[in-house]
Amino acid sequence: MIEAHGLTKRYGERAAVTDLSFTVRPGVVTGFLGPNGAGKSTTMRMILGLDAPTSGSVTVGGKRYAEHRAPLREVGAMLEARAIHTGRTAYHHLLALAATTGIPRRRVEEVIDVVGLREAARKRVGGFSLGMGQRLGIASALLGDPATLVLDEPVNGLDPEGIRWIRTLLKDLAAQGRTVLLSSHLMSEMSLTAEHLIVIGRGRLIADTSVEEFVRGAASGAVRVRTDEADRLRALLAGPDVRVASQERSVLEVSGLSSDRIGRIAADAGIALAELTPQQASLEEAFMELTKDAVEFQAASAASPVSAASPVSPVGPVSKEGQPV
């Protein structure tokens, strides 16, 4: 179990994390979400003792990370999969890690098989693809057979088979009673893997809830209606606060009216409905809606004054020759 209490981290005048409290419980995969700059990486570094909190505390299994006699056996982590000496083979990288905590050589062999690196185990890491590097990072996290896993973007660079494999692996580990904290920007994958969510923005907690409740709380409010008399029904539904869109001739997407109200209007007019379905937001839509006021870095819109005709240097003022000054 991971427990954070009033966790705060400041860098000078800037607060990266502010009064953050949450609990990551065993037995479920917990997704850790937030826009870029939200404080996710800082929080994970504090969990692993890589950064010291300005105030507050965070424990894993009831202790600070540094208090565990053999941390690798308690917490498996992957924050940067490619933080590996490129001249070593995958096997010798894992063997060196194992030696620091008294992990037997047979465990190295086991995790190599678990992550599917048997054929590449004796190859130098410098020649690994991004996906192979990810698998080695996950092997490193699993090496101590830990009760807790903290993984940042574990599916990055994996092919579809690899993504499916890591999804199944994480669910299986959680089913064994382990604590699994997973950070990712891939909302579609998070919706298939995580059961619980911790969402932060600008260093503060936004949501701590199940995926189901999170999505339900951001329901789109639209209703899908299918009928052979779509044009006639559209006219009957028209109103100042009602929006009716249509991508197909016999299908209407109605916002501003409940499904019950639409059904009554259709029934009173004798219009038969083949479908009347309230639309549920996706995890991505729910995330975008909930974090829209916590986004630190936003791209310019099409209406932005920045255009090809008015270039702006990313490095500041430039000279007449176009060089930074």
KAZI-V787215 format. One record per residue. N is the residue number from 1. RES is the residue in one small letter. SS is DSSP state (a for helix, b for strand, c for the rest). OMEGA is omega in whole degrees, -180 to 180 (none if undefined). Layout:
BEGIN
{{N & RES & SS & OMEGA} {N & RES & SS & OMEGA}}
END
This chain:
BEGIN
{{1 & m & c & 176} {2 & i & b & -180} {3 & e & b & 176} {4 & a & b & -178} {5 & h & b & 176} {6 & g & b & -174} {7 & l & b & -179} {8 & t & b & 176} {9 & k & b & 179} {10 & r & b & 172} {11 & y & b & -173} {12 & g & c & -180} {13 & e & c & -176} {14 & r & b & 177} {15 & a & b & 178} {16 & a & b & 179} {17 & v & b & -176} {18 & t & b & 172} {19 & d & b & -175} {20 & l & b & 179} {21 & s & b & 177} {22 & f & b & 176} {23 & t & b & 174} {24 & v & b & -172} {25 & r & c & 177} {26 & p & c & 174} {27 & g & c & 178} {28 & v & c & 172} {29 & v & b & -180} {30 & t & b & 177} {31 & g & b & 180} {32 & f & b & -171} {33 & l & b & 175} {34 & g & c & 177} {35 & p & c & 174} {36 & n & c & -179} {37 & g & c & -177} {38 & a & c & -178} {39 & g & c & -178} {40 & k & a & -178} {41 & s & a & 178} {42 & t & a & 180} {43 & t & a & 180} {44 & m & a & 177} {45 & r & a & 177} {46 & m & a & 176} {47 & i & a & -175} {48 & l & c & 176} {49 & g & c & 179} {50 & l & c & 173} {51 & d & c & 177} {52 & a & c & 178} {53 & p & c & 174} {54 & t & c & 174} {55 & s & b & -177} {56 & g & b & -177} {57 & s & b & 174} {58 & v & b & -179} {59 & t & b & 175} {60 & v & b & -177} {61 & g & c & 177} {62 & g & c & -180} {63 & k & b & 169} {64 & r & c & -176} {65 & y & a & -176} {66 & a & a & -179} {67 & e & a & 178} {68 & h & c & -178} {69 & r & c & 178} {70 & a & c & -174} {71 & p & a & -177} {72 & l & a & 178} {73 & r & a & -178} {74 & e & a & -174} {75 & v & b & 173} {76 & g & b & -174} {77 & a & b & 171} {78 & m & b & 176} {79 & l & c & 178} {80 & e & c & -173} {81 & a & c & -174} {82 & r & c & 177} {83 & a & c & -173} {84 & i & c & 176} {85 & h & c & -172} {86 & t & c & 179} {87 & g & c & 179} {88 & r & c & 171} {89 & t & b & 178} {90 & a & a & -178} {91 & y & a & -177} {92 & h & a & 173} {93 & h & a & 180} {94 & l & a & 180} {95 & l & a & 178} {96 & a & a & 177} {97 & l & a & -179} {98 & a & a & -177} {99 & a & a & -179} {100 & t & a & -175} {101 & t & a & 178} {102 & g & c & 178} {103 & i & c & -176} {104 & p & c & -179} {105 & r & a & -178} {106 & r & a & 178} {107 & r & a & 175} {108 & v & a & 178} {109 & e & a & -178} {110 & e & a & -176} {111 & v & a & 175} {112 & i & a & 178} {113 & d & a & -179} {114 & v & a & -176} {115 & v & c & 175} {116 & g & c & -179} {117 & l & c & -176} {118 & r & a & -177} {119 & e & a & -178} {120 & a & a & -172} {121 & a & c & -176} {122 & r & c & 178} {123 & k & c & 179} {124 & r & b & -175} {125 & v & a & -179} {126 & g & a & 179} {127 & g & a & -178} {128 & f & c & 170} {129 & s & c & 179} {130 & l & a & -179} {131 & g & a & 178} {132 & m & a & 177} {133 & g & a & 177} {134 & q & a & 180} {135 & r & a & 178} {136 & l & a & 176} {137 & g & a & 178} {138 & i & a & 176} {139 & a & a & 179} {140 & s & a & 180} {141 & a & a & -178} {142 & l & a & -169} {143 & l & c & -178} {144 & g & c & -177} {145 & d & c & -170} {146 & p & c & 176} {147 & a & c & -177} {148 & t & b & 177} {149 & l & b & 176} {150 & v & b & -173} {151 & l & b & 178} {152 & d & b & 179} {153 & e & c & -177} {154 & p & c & -178} {155 & v & c & -178} {156 & n & c & 178} {157 & g & c & -180} {158 & l & c & 175} {159 & d & c & -177} {160 & p & a & 179} {161 & e & a & 179} {162 & g & a & 179} {163 & i & a & 179} {164 & r & a & 179} {165 & w & a & -177} {166 & i & a & 177} {167 & r & a & 180} {168 & t & a & -180} {169 & l & a & -177} {170 & l & a & 178} {171 & k & a & 179} {172 & d & a & 179} {173 & l & a & 177} {174 & a & a & 179} {175 & a & a & 177} {176 & q & c & 179} {177 & g & c & 179} {178 & r & c & 177} {179 & t & b & -177} {180 & v & b & 176} {181 & l & b & -172} {182 & l & b & 176} {183 & s & b & 179} {184 & s & c & 173} {185 & h & c & -179} {186 & l & c & -175} {187 & m & a & -180} {188 & s & a & 179} {189 & e & a & 179} {190 & m & a & -179} {191 & s & a & 180} {192 & l & a & -173} {193 & t & a & -173} {194 & a & c & 173} {195 & e & c & -179} {196 & h & b & -178} {197 & l & b & 166} {198 & i & b & -176} {199 & v & b & 178} {200 & i & b & 177} {201 & g & b & -177} {202 & r & c & 175} {203 & g & c & -178} {204 & r & b & 179} {205 & l & b & 176} {206 & i & b & -178} {207 & a & b & 175} {208 & d & b & -169} {209 & t & b & 177} {210 & s & b & 177} {211 & v & a & -179} {212 & e & a & -180} {213 & e & a & -179} {214 & f & a & -180} {215 & v & a & -180} {216 & r & a & -179} {217 & g & c & 179} {218 & a & c & -179} {219 & a & c & -174} {220 & s & c & -179} {221 & g & c & 179} {222 & a & b & 179} {223 & v & b & 177} {224 & r & b & -178} {225 & v & b & 178} {226 & r & b & -178} {227 & t & c & 177} {228 & d & c & -180} {229 & e & c & -176} {230 & a & a & -179} {231 & d & a & -180} {232 & r & a & -180} {233 & l & a & 178} {234 & r & a & -180} {235 & a & a & -180} {236 & l & a & -178} {237 & l & a & -174} {238 & a & c & 179} {239 & g & c & -175} {240 & p & c & -178} {241 & d & c & -177} {242 & v & c & 176} {243 & r & b & 180} {244 & v & b & 178} {245 & a & b & -179} {246 & s & b & 175} {247 & q & b & 179} {248 & e & b & -174} {249 & r & c & -175} {250 & s & c & -177} {251 & v & b & 177} {252 & l & b & 172} {253 & e & b & -171} {254 & v & b & 174} {255 & s & b & 179} {256 & g & c & 177} {257 & l & c & 177} {258 & s & c & 178} {259 & s & a & 178} {260 & d & a & -179} {261 & r & a & 179} {262 & i & a & 179} {263 & g & a & 180} {264 & r & a & 180} {265 & i & a & 180} {266 & a & a & -179} {267 & a & a & 180} {268 & d & a & -179} {269 & a & c & 180} {270 & g & c & -180} {271 & i & c & 179} {272 & a & c & 180} {273 & l & c & 176} {274 & a & c & 180} {275 & e & b & 176} {276 & l & b & -169} {277 & t & b & 172} {278 & p & b & -177} {279 & q & c & 177} {280 & q & c & 179} {281 & a & c & 173} {282 & s & c & 177} {283 & l & a & 179} {284 & e & a & 179} {285 & e & a & 179} {286 & a & a & 180} {287 & f & a & -179} {288 & m & a & -180} {289 & e & a & -175} {290 & l & a & -175} {291 & t & c & -174} {292 & k & c & 179} {293 & d & c & -178} {294 & a & c & -180} {295 & v & c & -178} {296 & e & c & -177} {297 & f & c & -179} {298 & q & c & 177} {299 & a & c & 178} {300 & a & c & 178} {301 & s & c & -180} {302 & a & c & -178} {303 & a & c & -178} {304 & s & c & 177} {305 & p & c & 178} {306 & v & c & -178} {307 & s & b & 179} {308 & a & c & -178} {309 & a & c & -179} {310 & s & b & -176} {311 & p & c & 176} {312 & v & c & -179} {313 & s & c & 178} {314 & p & c & -177} {315 & v & c & 176} {316 & g & c & -178} {317 & p & c & 179} {318 & v & b & 178} {319 & s & c & 177} {320 & k & c & -180} {321 & e & c & 179} {322 & g & c & -179} {323 & q & c & 177} {324 & p & b & 177} {325 & v & c & none}}
END
